[in-house]
């Protein structure tokens, strides 16, 4: 059973993970692979609205996607985007990345090899990964403008859509831990984390939402 205090802490962390960027026209939309096909749907919507002339989907598989996306996250994302009306010729697939840093490095190389000039990215992730994706992109690709985006959805709506609220809170906690420790390891830029968010994180860890934490 999830307490209301735990849920309030999760909502606070959820809002911190969202960047609040306004989507605008960019050189390319990049959809970061995951279990969530909503990433592909948002990227497809950006293309269909004329906000990006090209989409790159990046991602292999992980323990949470190998069964549901056996051909790889990026390939399944492309299939969904094409279903929604994006021409297959306007989608590039990067099938090898297994973490956010690789997503950005491999995508950068793919676009360079394709001779695509990139000055700005519409970076599409899961809602609770917006800030992590942004911080990683700034580290890996510092010379382009980054617009971080995701499905416009509230915490409560997202938890209902996933069907496992405890898992969602675990993922929120894991994503915040990475924002705290990865800058020291050179994986992303540093971002200030408000004390209220840190306190909520500590309470949720103490309450047992730890399955997505990095090993100590």
C-alpha positions as CSV (number, residue, x, y, z in Angstrom):
1,X,0.0,0.0,0.0
2,X,1.3,3.4,-1.0
3,X,0.8,6.1,1.6
4,X,-0.5,9.6,0.7
5,X,2.8,11.1,2.1
6,X,4.8,8.8,-0.2
7,X,2.6,9.9,-3.1
8,X,3.1,13.5,-2.3
9,X,6.8,13.0,-2.2
10,X,6.6,11.3,-5.6
11,X,4.6,14.1,-7.1
12,X,7.2,16.6,-5.9
13,X,10.1,14.7,-7.5
14,X,8.0,14.2,-10.6
15,X,7.6,17.9,-11.1
16,X,11.3,18.5,-10.5
17,X,12.1,16.0,-13.3
18,X,10.0,18.0,-15.7
19,X,12.0,20.8,-17.4
20,X,9.1,22.9,-18.6
21,X,10.6,23.6,-22.0
22,X,8.3,24.8,-24.7
23,X,8.7,22.6,-27.8
24,X,9.9,24.5,-30.9
25,X,11.3,23.7,-34.3
26,X,14.7,22.0,-34.1
27,X,17.1,20.3,-36.4
28,X,16.0,16.8,-35.4
29,X,13.8,15.0,-32.8
30,X,15.6,12.3,-30.8
31,X,13.5,9.7,-29.0
32,X,15.3,7.9,-26.2
33,X,14.5,4.2,-26.0
34,X,12.6,2.8,-23.1
35,X,9.5,0.7,-22.3
36,X,7.2,3.7,-23.0
37,X,5.9,3.9,-26.5
38,X,4.6,7.4,-25.6
39,X,8.1,8.6,-26.4
40,X,7.6,7.5,-30.0
41,X,4.2,9.1,-30.1
42,X,5.4,12.5,-28.9
43,X,8.3,12.4,-31.4
44,X,5.9,11.5,-34.2
45,X,3.6,14.4,-33.2
46,X,6.5,16.8,-33.3
47,X,7.3,15.7,-36.9
48,X,3.7,15.9,-38.0
49,X,3.4,19.4,-36.5
50,X,6.5,20.5,-38.5
51,X,8.7,20.9,-35.4
52,X,11.4,18.5,-36.7
53,X,12.2,17.4,-40.3
54,X,13.8,14.1,-39.1
55,X,13.5,11.7,-36.2
56,X,16.1,9.5,-34.6
57,X,15.0,6.7,-32.4
58,X,17.8,5.3,-30.2
59,X,17.9,2.2,-28.0
60,X,18.7,-1.5,-27.9
61,X,16.8,-3.5,-25.2
62,X,17.0,-3.7,-21.4
63,X,15.7,-6.1,-18.8
64,X,12.4,-4.2,-18.8
65,X,12.0,-4.2,-22.6
66,X,13.5,-7.4,-24.0
67,X,10.2,-9.3,-23.9
68,X,7.9,-6.6,-25.1
69,X,10.3,-5.1,-27.7
70,X,12.3,-8.0,-28.9
71,X,13.5,-6.2,-32.1
72,X,14.9,-3.4,-30.0
73,X,13.4,-0.3,-28.6
74,X,14.4,2.0,-31.5
75,X,12.8,-0.4,-34.1
76,X,9.5,-0.6,-32.2
77,X,9.5,3.1,-31.8
78,X,10.0,3.5,-35.5
79,X,7.1,1.1,-36.2
80,X,4.8,3.1,-33.9
81,X,5.8,6.4,-35.6
82,X,5.1,5.0,-39.0
83,X,1.7,3.8,-37.8
84,X,1.0,7.4,-36.8
85,X,1.8,8.7,-40.3
86,X,5.6,9.6,-40.2
87,X,7.2,8.5,-43.5
88,X,9.7,5.7,-42.8
89,X,12.3,7.6,-44.8
90,X,12.2,10.4,-42.2
91,X,13.2,8.1,-39.3
92,X,16.7,6.9,-38.5
93,X,17.3,4.0,-36.1
94,X,20.2,3.8,-33.7
95,X,19.9,0.2,-32.4
96,X,22.9,-0.3,-30.1
97,X,22.6,2.2,-27.2
98,X,22.0,0.8,-23.7
99,X,22.1,3.9,-21.6
100,X,21.4,7.6,-21.9
101,X,25.1,8.6,-22.6
102,X,25.3,6.0,-25.4
103,X,21.9,7.3,-26.8
104,X,23.4,10.7,-27.3
105,X,26.9,9.6,-28.4
106,X,25.7,7.1,-30.9
107,X,23.0,9.4,-32.2
108,X,25.5,12.2,-32.7
109,X,27.8,9.8,-34.7
110,X,24.8,8.5,-36.7
111,X,23.8,12.0,-37.7
112,X,27.4,13.0,-38.5
113,X,27.7,10.0,-40.8
114,X,24.5,10.9,-42.5
115,X,25.8,14.5,-43.0
116,X,22.9,16.0,-41.1
117,X,23.7,19.5,-39.7
118,X,22.5,19.7,-36.1
119,X,22.2,22.9,-34.2
120,X,19.3,22.0,-31.9
121,X,17.6,18.8,-30.6
122,X,14.0,18.1,-29.6
123,X,15.0,15.5,-27.0
124,X,12.1,13.2,-26.2
125,X,12.1,11.0,-23.1
126,X,9.8,9.6,-20.5
127,X,8.3,12.3,-18.3
128,X,10.4,11.6,-15.3
129,X,13.6,11.4,-17.4
130,X,13.4,14.9,-18.9
131,X,16.0,16.5,-16.6
132,X,18.3,13.5,-16.8
133,X,18.1,13.5,-20.6
134,X,18.8,17.2,-20.7
135,X,21.8,17.0,-18.3
136,X,23.3,14.1,-20.2
137,X,22.8,15.8,-23.6
138,X,24.5,19.0,-22.3
139,X,27.5,16.8,-21.3
140,X,27.7,14.7,-24.5
141,X,26.7,17.4,-27.0
142,X,27.4,20.8,-25.5
143,X,27.4,22.8,-28.8
144,X,23.7,22.3,-29.6
145,X,20.6,23.7,-28.1
146,X,18.6,21.1,-26.2
147,X,14.8,21.3,-25.8
148,X,13.7,18.5,-23.4
149,X,10.2,17.2,-23.9
150,X,7.9,14.3,-23.0
151,X,4.2,13.3,-22.9
152,X,2.3,16.1,-21.3
153,X,0.8,14.1,-18.4
154,X,0.5,14.4,-14.6
155,X,2.1,12.0,-12.1
156,X,-1.3,10.5,-11.2
157,X,-2.3,10.0,-14.9
158,X,1.1,8.4,-15.7
159,X,1.0,6.0,-12.7
160,X,-2.5,4.9,-13.8
161,X,-1.3,4.4,-17.4
162,X,1.6,2.2,-16.2
163,X,-0.6,0.2,-13.8
164,X,2.2,-0.2,-11.2
165,X,2.6,2.9,-9.0
166,X,5.3,1.4,-6.9
167,X,7.4,0.8,-10.0
168,X,6.8,4.4,-11.1
169,X,8.0,5.7,-7.7
170,X,11.0,3.4,-7.8
171,X,11.9,4.9,-11.2
172,X,11.5,8.4,-10.0
173,X,13.8,7.8,-7.1
174,X,16.4,6.0,-9.3
175,X,16.3,8.9,-11.8
176,X,16.9,11.4,-9.1
177,X,19.8,9.4,-7.6
178,X,21.5,9.6,-11.0
179,X,21.1,13.4,-11.1
180,X,22.9,13.5,-7.7
181,X,25.8,11.2,-8.4
182,X,26.4,11.1,-12.2
183,X,27.8,14.6,-12.5
184,X,30.8,13.6,-10.3
185,X,31.4,10.7,-12.7
186,X,31.3,12.9,-15.8
187,X,28.1,11.5,-17.2
188,X,26.1,14.7,-17.1
189,X,26.3,18.3,-16.1
190,X,25.6,19.4,-12.5
191,X,22.1,20.7,-11.7
192,X,21.0,22.2,-8.4
193,X,18.5,20.0,-6.6
194,X,16.3,21.9,-4.1
195,X,16.5,20.7,-0.5
196,X,12.8,19.9,-0.5
197,X,13.4,17.5,-3.4
198,X,16.4,15.9,-1.7
199,X,14.3,15.4,1.5
200,X,11.5,13.8,-0.5
201,X,14.1,11.5,-2.1
202,X,15.5,10.5,1.2
203,X,12.1,9.7,2.7
204,X,11.2,7.5,-0.3
205,X,14.5,5.6,-0.1
206,X,13.9,5.1,3.6
207,X,10.3,3.8,2.8
208,X,11.8,1.1,0.6
209,X,11.5,2.5,-3.0
210,X,14.9,1.3,-3.9
211,X,14.7,-1.2,-6.8
212,X,16.1,1.3,-9.3
213,X,18.9,2.6,-7.2
214,X,22.5,2.1,-8.3
215,X,24.4,-0.4,-6.3
216,X,26.3,1.2,-3.4
